Each structure stands twice: as structure tokens, then as C-alpha cells.
Amino acid sequence: MALATTASSISYQGNGVTVAFTWPYDLISTDQLAVYFVDDDEVATVQTTGFTIALAGSATNGIYSGATVTFSVPGSVVDFSSG
């Protein structure tokens, strides 16, 4: 079974308390997911540390149904993208 190569993205508005955010799209591995912080000027900066990614459940034919990104500290605006 092939995984579609369509790029997906999702943005969350942080509230200064929440640290776990859901990625609701299919993934094969955590390497497919990029995490960004977006500042007040809407400038996105790739994040490489300060978070963990847990794939959702068990893979079906090597494909996971999503993931949870958990930050060590709360943020304000978080974007995820794949593709």
C-alpha cells in the first residue's frame, strides 16, 4: 500500500499551558514531520529540539494514523507540516 505524497499542515494557537498537540494525518515515521514556532510577525522557525513525537497506535501496513507532538514547555503558535 502506498502513502500519498500530498503535503499537509496544521497550526495550533498555544495558550501558554498546553504542551501536547495532535497531528491527525497519516505518517510512516516521525522524520516526515517538521515542527515550527511562529512569532508575532508570522515568521516560522523550524524547531529541532524541545519536543518529542509519538506515533499514534500501531502501524497498519507500515502507516500510522497520526502522532502527538509534546513540548517540554508551552508555546504560543505551533505549526506542523509534512511532505
Buried (B, 14 or more C-beta within 10 A) or exposed (E): EEEEEEEBEBEBEBEEEBBEBEBEBBBBEBEBBBBBBBEEEEEBEEBEEEBEBBBBEEBEEEEBBBBEBBBEEEBEBBBBBBE
